[in-house]
């Protein structure tokens, strides 16, 4: 018998673990995962050409609906008054201050992002009981000739802070978009601290919609020792950048750990439950195969979807070293907001060196400073239309 026939007859029988591994891999990666994941936006199997346009349009329509609902909510004085008292007498030294930075949007005005965010915050604050979760400020940094109508609408319900006419005049210097955005951010950081002197501060951009467990998780984060050793904790990282295949070392370790745990659990289970009559054992070769198998499956499925399991409990949220992008939602423990403002002040922002990059590089170069990120995200970034960057005719999810 020729050697190749002898090889195939020996190794390609079902009793051979090579055959079983090959069949299992083909069924998993060529049949099961493509069928289950072709509509998952952040999966490698997502069929962009078939579903991206329709999914993007659905998300835009849903956001438009929420925006119109929020507009009607705040226009209804009696409803708004029932759920949110005017906070002109905002408490001093609160445990947490939430500052929402907002400006007028030339495009996407009908989506009313600020009103959506403030309606959600109002609902979350109303569920905190007698002890308030936080005090809330709206920081309106609009300096153009047209006012920010959404911020003006909220004045009866939240304290809205703005630059004085003299400050606005001084701020009319012709600078690039990224530097202006940074200066507005610094103004809101410092003004919020001056007015309230909070123990901790969260800064939200006006298109950062908080999740239902927003305050619960922040309270848990502040109780952890790591909060005493950090300049900021990012509450959002773009889902498309959350994959395991990433230069961040902790994700690689998490990925390998997931594969090892999955492989070990499966191989320990097979002696007691083995409906397909697999021949795998807890050996080094089989452990390596299943480790790589589970690692590949997790990456192709999408790390974002695995992270969602952590929402079962605030204690399950992971805190890891922060990455560069982005700043829609930032937690500054203690008086760290003042340090962050000082760091931003000494840098001039341009394209490729925006405020998120400045803070990231400051942390990496200043001894003793640390920055962290929480996963999964505590906000949903709903801002399809940017207030500072050019927008496409119909924005896409990716």
Residue pairs with C-beta under 8 A, 6 or more apart in sequence:
1 9
10 16
11 18
11 19
12 18
12 19
13 19
14 20
14 277
15 279
16 279
17 278
17 279
17 280
17 286
20 276
20 278
20 279
20 280
21 289
24 293
25 293
28 293
28 297
29 296
29 297
29 300
33 43
33 45
33 297
33 300
33 301
34 45
37 43
37 44
37 45
37 46
37 300
37 301
37 302
38 45
38 46
38 47
38 50
38 51
39 46
39 47
39 51
40 46
40 301
40 302
40 305
41 55
41 239
41 397
41 398
42 239
42 240
42 242
42 243
42 302
42 304
42 305
43 300
43 301
43 302
43 305
44 299
44 300
44 302
45 300
46 52
48 398
52 396
52 397
52 398
53 396
55 397
56 394
56 395
56 396
56 397
57 394
59 384
59 397
60 384
60 394
60 395
63 111
63 116
63 382
63 384
64 110
64 111
66 116
66 382
67 110
67 111
67 112
67 113
67 115
67 116
68 110
68 112
69 119
70 112
70 115
70 116
70 118
70 119
71 112
71 115
73 79
73 80
73 115
73 119
74 80
74 115
74 118
74 119
74 153
74 154
74 157
75 153
77 156
80 122
80 156
80 157
81 156
81 157
83 122
83 123
83 126
84 122
84 125
84 126
84 157
84 158
85 157
86 156
86 157
86 158
86 159
87 135
87 136
87 157
87 158
87 159
88 159
90 135
90 137
90 159
90 195
90 196
91 132
91 135
91 196
92 196
92 197
93 196
93 197
93 198
93 199
94 132
94 134
94 135
94 196
94 198
94 199
95 134
95 198
95 199
95 200
95 222
96 133
96 134
96 135
96 198
96 199
96 200
96 201
96 202
96 215
96 218
96 222
97 134
97 135
97 136
97 137
97 192
97 196
97 198
97 200
97 201
97 202
98 121
98 134
98 135
98 136
98 137
98 201
98 202
98 203
98 204
99 136
99 137
99 138
99 139
99 188
99 189
99 192
99 201
99 202
99 203
99 204
100 114
100 117
100 118
100 121
100 136
100 137
100 138
100 139
100 204
100 205
100 206
101 139
101 141
101 184
101 185
101 188
101 203
101 204
101 205
101 206
102 114
102 138
102 139
102 140
102 141
102 142
102 148
102 150
102 151
102 205
102 206
103 140
103 141
103 142
103 148
103 184
103 206
103 387
104 142
104 144
104 146
104 147
104 148
104 149
104 387
105 113
105 385
105 386
105 387
106 387
107 385
107 391
108 383
108 384
108 385
108 391
111 382
111 384
111 385
112 150
113 206
113 207
113 382
113 383
114 138
114 148
114 150
114 151
114 154
114 206
114 207
115 150
115 153
115 154
116 209
116 382
117 204
117 206
117 207
117 208
117 209
117 210
117 382
118 136
118 138
118 154
118 157
118 158
120 209
120 210
121 136
121 210
122 157
124 133
124 210
124 212
124 214
124 215
125 132
125 133
125 134
125 136
125 215
128 215
133 215
133 219
134 202
134 215
135 196
135 198
136 158
136 159
137 158
137 159
137 160
137 161
137 192
137 195
137 196
138 151
138 154
138 158
138 159
138 160
138 161
139 160
139 161
139 162
139 187
139 188
139 191
139 192
140 148
140 151
140 160
140 161
140 162
141 162
141 163
141 184
141 187
141 188
142 148
142 151
142 162
143 163
143 168
143 171
143 172
151 160
152 160
154 160
159 195
161 188
161 191
161 192
161 195
163 171
163 187
171 183
175 183
176 349
176 350
176 351
177 388
177 389
178 349
178 350
178 351
178 353
178 354
178 355
178 388
179 348
179 349
179 350
180 388
181 349
181 354
181 355
181 388
182 344
182 347
182 349
182 354
182 355
182 358
185 203
185 327
185 344
185 355
186 341
186 344
186 345
188 203
189 201
189 203
189 332
189 337
189 338
189 340
189 341
190 338
190 341
192 198
192 201
192 203
192 337
193 201
193 335
193 337
193 338
199 334
200 222
200 227
200 331
200 332
200 333
200 334
201 331
201 332
201 337
202 218
202 235
202 329
202 330
202 331
202 332
203 327
203 329
203 330
203 332
203 337
204 210
204 328
204 329
204 379
205 327
205 328
205 329
205 383
206 383
206 387
207 328
207 381
207 382
207 383
208 236
208 328
208 329
208 379
208 380
208 381
208 382
208 383
209 379
209 380
209 381
209 382
210 329
210 378
210 379
211 311
211 377
211 378
211 379
211 380
213 311
213 314
213 378
214 378
214 379
216 314
217 314
217 317
217 374
217 378
218 235
218 331
218 378
219 314
220 314
220 315
220 317
221 227
221 233
221 317
221 319
221 331
221 374
222 331
222 333
224 319
226 319
226 372
227 233
227 333
228 333
228 334
229 370
230 333
230 336
230 370
230 371
230 372
231 332
231 336
231 339
231 340
231 359
231 362
231 363
231 369
231 370
231 371
232 322
232 330
232 331
232 332
232 333
232 336
232 340
232 359
232 371
232 372
233 319
233 322
233 330
233 331
233 333
233 371
233 372
233 373
233 374
234 322
234 323
234 326
234 327
234 329
234 330
234 331
234 371
234 372
234 373
234 374
235 328
235 329
235 330
235 331
235 374
235 377
235 378
235 379
236 326
236 328
236 329
236 377
236 378
236 379
236 381
237 323
237 325
237 326
237 373
237 375
237 377
238 325
238 326
238 381
239 304
239 377
240 398
241 323
241 325
242 303
242 304
242 307
242 375
243 251
243 299
243 302
243 303
243 304
244 251
244 252
244 254
244 255
244 295
244 298
244 299
244 303
245 299
246 252
248 320
248 321
248 323
250 320
250 321
251 303
251 320
255 295
255 298
255 299
256 291
256 295
258 294
258 295
258 298
258 306
259 290
259 291
259 292
259 293
259 294
259 295
259 298
260 287
260 291
262 290
262 291
262 294
263 287
263 289
263 290
263 291
263 293
263 294
264 282
264 287
266 280
266 290
267 280
267 281
267 282
267 286
267 287
267 290
268 282
270 278
270 280
270 281
280 286
280 290
298 306
304 376
307 318
307 375
307 376
308 376
309 316
310 316
310 317
310 318
310 375
310 376
311 317
311 376
317 374
317 375
317 376
318 374
318 375
319 372
319 373
319 374
319 375
320 372
320 373
320 375
321 370
321 371
321 372
321 373
322 360
322 363
322 371
322 372
322 373
323 360
323 373
324 356
324 357
324 360
325 356
326 356
327 355
327 356
327 359
328 379
328 381
328 383
329 377
329 378
329 379
332 340
339 369
340 359
343 358
343 359
343 362
343 366
344 355
344 358
344 359
347 353
347 358
347 362
349 355
349 358
359 371
360 371
362 369
363 369
363 370
363 371
384 395
385 391
385 395
